[in-house]
Amino acid sequence: MRVLFKDLRHGEIKLLMENMDDLWHLSNIIEAGDLIRAVTFRAVTDQRDDKIRSKKMEKKPMRLGLRVEKVEFHEFSNRLRVHGVIEEGPQDIGLGSYHTFNIDTEGSNTLSVIKEKWRQHQLDRIDEAVRQRSQPVLLFVSLDDEKATIALLRQSGVQQIAEVESHRSGKMCQSDSDYNDYYNEILSIIKTYKTLDTPMIIVGPGFHKDYFASYGKSKEPGLFKSYITYSTGHAGMNGVYEAVKNKVVDQVVKDNRVSLETQWVERLLEEIKKQDGLAVYGYNEVKDALMRGAVSKLLISDRLTRVKEGEELLDLARSNHSEFIIINTQHDAGRKFDGIGGVGALLRYRF
């Protein structure tokens, strides 16, 4: 993400979207009531004098101002949909009617967000997106003797991109070479998504992760210059989530948001399980702890930050000098966190 223009006095920030994670960040910044200005295509009626000709609708590019009513981000799509009422347009075209901006990372990738009041966590998120512009996507290969799962770890979550069946079992195979077709199919997928600079983590139970790594190094040494292997109890997406939970990602890339959020959620859940753990969860319990100044770290879901109650908790955290982290509910740990209400806190002391 790039900031092209900023005028907080008038509530306007102009942004350039560069990747899918930028769209995810933007979905957590735009909210109902904001004014969004962007170039879009809209149908314009062409009514000819010739009555024989039928009315034609032609879509033309134009810059519109949209008062936001709804924002839709579909996980791992390449588009963010912003729906609302047209408030500004050339020659007052379509004023008062509904329209949808389709924001992507190519053609429709620049927009201005105008808010009555920017909240600090929204400004912080923009700063975070700008800092992470150059951070690489991480590639996971999670496999055993039966199946391999290939996934990408982004700031917005873990995206499964392919599964490969070995069509073999240990009893059928006499040697490692019996898996060559299986490994070659995995390699063909990796080539599509991995550059020389893309970090890779190969995980799974047993020795197949090591066999595959050795095979890959012999066949595609350039792609296997930078990788690590890690033993997990499971293959598939469970193996990927296990590796993320166990901080393996930190060995390869720094400041990955999914890894950081997962670690904080796991820490909260561990404290909750303890008889005298330094943690509380639930809106009323967390609010009470914040008002007492007992909160060291507030965890709050992205869903809750979009409503009045969530903003109240964030304001209390700031006024009591408590740190906070917003948890994305689209990845595994975030879904777990959402299951306990989407709000929790680690405490400085019991009360």
C-alpha positions in Angstrom: 0.0 0.0 0.0 1.1 3.5 -0.7 -0.2 6.8 0.7 -0.4 9.2 -2.2 -2.0 12.1 -0.3 -3.0 12.8 3.3 -5.0 15.7 4.7 -6.3 14.7 8.1 -7.6 18.2 8.7 -10.2 17.5 6.1 -10.3 13.8 6.8 -8.9 12.6 3.5 -6.3 10.0 2.7 -5.6 8.8 -0.9 -4.3 5.2 -1.2 -2.8 3.0 -3.8 -3.5 -0.8 -3.6 -0.6 -3.0 -4.5 -1.4 -6.5 -3.4 -4.2 -8.6 -1.9 -3.2 -7.9 1.6 -3.7 -4.2 0.9 -7.3 -5.0 0.1 -7.7 -6.9 3.3 -6.2 -4.0 5.3 -8.5 -1.6 3.4 -11.6 -3.7 4.3 -10.7 -3.0 8.0 -10.3 0.7 7.4 -13.4 1.6 5.4 -16.7 1.6 7.3 -20.3 2.6 6.8 -20.7 6.4 6.6 -17.3 7.0 4.9 -17.1 8.9 1.6 -15.0 7.1 -1.0 -13.9 8.7 -4.2 -12.6 6.6 -7.1 -12.7 6.1 -10.8 -15.3 3.6 -11.8 -17.4 2.4 -14.8 -21.1 3.2 -14.8 -23.8 2.7 -17.4 -24.9 5.9 -19.1 -28.1 6.0 -21.2 -27.6 6.9 -24.8 -31.0 8.1 -26.1 -30.9 8.8 -29.8 -33.4 11.1 -31.7 -34.0 8.3 -34.2 -37.0 6.5 -32.7 -36.1 3.4 -34.7 -33.0 2.9 -32.7 -33.3 1.2 -29.3 -32.0 2.7 -26.1 -28.4 1.7 -25.4 -26.6 1.5 -22.2 -22.9 2.2 -22.4 -20.5 1.9 -19.5 -18.1 4.9 -19.2 -15.3 5.7 -16.8 -16.1 8.5 -14.3 -15.0 9.6 -10.9 -17.7 9.2 -8.3 -18.1 9.9 -4.6 -19.8 7.0 -2.8 -21.3 7.2 0.7 -20.5 3.8 2.0 -23.2 1.4 3.3 -21.5 -2.0 3.0 -17.9 -3.4 2.5 -17.3 -6.9 1.3 -13.9 -8.7 1.3 -14.0 -12.3 0.2 -11.0 -14.2 1.6 -8.2 -14.5 -0.9 -10.2 -12.8 -3.7 -8.4 -10.1 -5.7 -11.2 -7.6 -5.3 -12.9 -5.5 -2.5 -16.5 -4.5 -3.1 -17.6 -1.2 -1.6 -21.4 -0.6 -1.9 -23.2 2.7 -1.3 -25.1 5.7 -2.5 -23.7 8.1 -5.1 -23.1 11.5 -3.5 -20.7 13.1 -6.1 -20.5 12.7 -9.8 -20.0 14.5 -13.1 -23.0 16.5 -14.2 -24.8 15.0 -11.1 -25.0 11.7 -12.9 -26.8 9.0 -10.8 -26.9 11.1 -7.6 -28.9 9.3 -5.0 -28.7 5.9 -6.7 -26.7 2.9 -5.6 -23.4 1.9 -7.0 -20.5 -0.6 -6.2 -16.8 0.1 -6.4 -14.8 -2.9 -7.3 -11.3 -2.1 -5.9 -8.5 -4.4 -7.1 -4.7 -4.3 -7.4 -4.6 -3.5 -11.1 -7.0 -1.2 -12.9 -9.1 0.1 -10.0 -6.4 0.4 -7.4 -6.5 4.1 -6.3 -9.1 5.7 -4.1 -9.6 8.4 -1.5 -11.1 7.6 1.9 -12.8 10.6 3.6 -13.8 10.2 7.2 -15.4 12.5 9.6 -12.9 11.3 12.2 -10.0 8.9 11.6 -9.4 6.6 14.6 -5.9 5.8 15.7 -6.0 2.1 15.0 -7.1 2.8 11.4 -4.1 5.1 10.9 -1.9 2.5 12.5 -3.2 -0.1 10.1 -2.3 2.1 7.1 1.2 2.5 8.5 1.5 -1.2 9.0 0.4 -1.9 5.4 3.0 0.6 4.1 5.8 -1.1 6.2 4.9 -4.5 4.9 5.0 -3.6 1.2 8.2 -5.5 0.6 7.5 -8.5 2.9 7.4 -11.7 0.9 4.6 -14.2 0.8 5.6 -17.5 2.4 5.1 -20.8 0.8 4.1 -23.9 2.8 4.4 -27.5 1.6 2.7 -29.9 4.1 3.0 -33.6 3.2 3.1 -37.2 4.1 3.2 -40.4 2.0 -0.5 -40.0 0.9 -1.1 -36.3 0.2 0.6 -32.9 -0.1 -1.0 -29.5 0.6 0.5 -26.4 -0.8 -0.5 -23.1 0.9 0.5 -19.4 0.9 0.9 -17.4 4.1 -0.1 -13.8 3.6 -0.7 -11.1 6.2 -4.4 -11.7 5.8 -4.3 -15.4 6.4 -3.3 -18.9 5.1 -4.5 -19.7 1.6 -4.6 -23.3 0.4 -3.8 -23.3 -3.3 -3.5 -27.0 -4.1 -3.7 -30.6 -2.9 -1.7 -33.5 -4.6 -2.5 -37.2 -4.0 0.4 -39.6 -4.1 -1.9 -42.5 -5.1 0.6 -44.7 -3.2 1.0 -46.0 0.3 4.1 -47.2 2.2 3.1 -50.9 1.7 3.0 -50.5 -2.1 6.4 -48.7 -2.4 9.6 -50.5 -2.4 11.9 -47.4 -2.5 11.8 -43.6 -2.4 11.9 -43.5 -6.2 8.4 -44.8 -6.3 7.3 -41.3 -5.1 9.0 -39.4 -7.9 5.8 -38.7 -9.9 4.2 -37.5 -6.6 7.2 -35.2 -5.9 7.3 -33.9 -9.5 3.6 -32.9 -9.4 4.3 -31.0 -6.2 7.3 -29.3 -7.8 5.2 -28.2 -10.8 2.8 -26.4 -8.5 5.7 -24.8 -6.5 7.2 -23.4 -9.7 3.9 -21.5 -10.4 4.0 -19.7 -7.0 7.6 -19.5 -5.8 10.3 -17.1 -7.0 13.9 -17.4 -6.0 13.2 -15.0 -3.1 10.1 -16.7 -1.8 10.7 -18.3 1.6 9.5 -21.9 1.9 8.7 -24.2 4.8 8.3 -27.9 4.3 6.4 -29.6 7.1 4.8 -33.0 7.9 5.1 -36.1 10.0 7.8 -38.7 9.4 10.5 -38.5 6.7 8.7 -37.6 3.5 9.3 -33.9 4.1 13.0 -34.6 4.1 12.8 -37.0 1.1 10.9 -34.3 -0.8 13.4 -31.6 0.1 16.3 -33.7 -1.1 14.5 -34.5 -4.3 13.6 -30.8 -4.9 17.2 -29.7 -4.3 18.5 -32.2 -6.9 15.8 -31.2 -9.5 15.3 -27.5 -8.9 18.4 -26.2 -6.9 17.5 -22.6 -7.5 14.0 -22.9 -5.9 15.5 -24.8 -2.9 18.2 -22.3 -1.9 16.0 -20.9 0.9 13.8 -23.3 2.8 13.5 -25.0 6.2 11.9 -28.3 7.2 9.8 -28.8 10.4 8.2 -31.9 11.9 4.5 -31.7 12.7 2.1 -34.2 14.0 -0.1 -33.9 10.9 0.1 -33.2 7.2 -2.4 -31.0 5.3 -3.7 -27.7 6.6 -3.5 -29.0 10.2 0.3 -29.3 9.7 0.5 -25.7 8.4 -1.5 -24.3 11.3 0.6 -26.3 13.8 3.8 -24.8 12.3 2.4 -21.3 12.5 1.3 -21.9 16.1 4.8 -23.1 17.1 6.4 -19.9 15.8 8.2 -21.6 12.9 7.3 -18.7 10.6 9.5 -16.4 12.8 12.6 -18.3 11.6 11.9 -17.3 8.0 10.1 -13.9 8.0 9.7 -11.2 10.6 6.5 -9.5 11.7 4.1 -11.8 9.9 0.7 -10.7 11.2 -0.9 -14.2 11.2 2.0 -15.6 13.2 1.9 -12.8 15.7 -1.9 -12.9 16.1 -1.8 -16.7 16.5 0.9 -16.4 19.3 -1.2 -13.9 21.2 -4.4 -15.9 20.9 -2.7 -19.1 22.1 -1.2 -17.2 25.0 -4.6 -15.9 26.0 -6.2 -19.4 25.7 -3.4 -20.9 27.9 -4.0 -18.3 30.6 -7.8 -18.9 30.5 -7.2 -22.6 31.1 -5.2 -21.9 34.3 -7.1 -21.9 37.5 -5.6 -18.5 38.5 -4.6 -17.4 35.0 -4.0 -13.7 34.2 -6.7 -13.5 31.6 -10.4 -12.6 31.1 -12.7 -12.8 28.1 -16.1 -11.6 27.2 -17.2 -8.0 26.7 -18.4 -7.1 30.2 -15.4 -8.9 31.9 -12.9 -7.2 29.6 -14.5 -3.8 30.0 -14.4 -4.1 33.8 -10.7 -5.1 33.7 -9.9 -2.1 31.4 -11.7 0.3 33.7 -9.7 -1.0 36.7 -6.5 -0.5 34.7 -5.6 -4.2 35.0 -5.2 -5.0 31.3 -1.7 -5.5 29.9 -2.8 -6.5 26.4 -6.3 -6.3 24.9 -7.2 -8.7 22.1 -10.2 -7.7 20.0 -11.6 -9.2 16.8 -11.7 -7.2 13.6 -15.5 -7.6 13.6 -15.9 -6.0 17.0 -13.8 -2.9 16.1 -16.4 -2.0 13.5 -19.1 -1.4 16.2 -19.6 1.1 19.0 -18.8 -1.4 21.7 -15.5 -2.3 20.2 -14.4 1.3 19.8 -15.4 1.9 23.5 -13.0 -0.9 24.5 -10.2 0.5 22.3 -10.7 4.0 23.8 -10.5 2.5 27.3 -7.3 0.7 26.4 -5.7 3.9 25.1 -6.7 5.9 28.2 -5.3 3.3 30.5 -2.1 2.8 28.5 -3.0 -0.8 27.7 -1.6 -2.3 24.5 -4.0 -3.9 22.0 -4.0 -6.1 19.0 -6.8 -6.6 16.4 -7.3 -10.2 15.5 -8.3 -11.2 12.0 -11.1 -13.7 12.2 -10.4 -15.3 8.9 -7.5 -17.5 9.9 -7.5 -20.6 12.2 -6.5 -18.9 15.5 -8.8 -15.9 14.7 -11.8 -18.3 14.3 -10.9 -19.9 17.6 -10.8 -16.4 19.2 -14.1 -15.4 17.6 -15.6 -18.5 19.2 -15.0 -17.1 22.7 -16.7 -13.8 21.8 -13.9 -12.0 19.9 -12.6 -10.1 22.9 -10.1 -11.0 25.7 -7.4 -9.5 27.8 -4.1 -10.5 29.4 -3.9 -9.0 32.9 -1.2 -7.2 34.8 -2.7 -8.6 38.0 -5.7 -10.4 39.4 -8.5 -8.3 41.0 
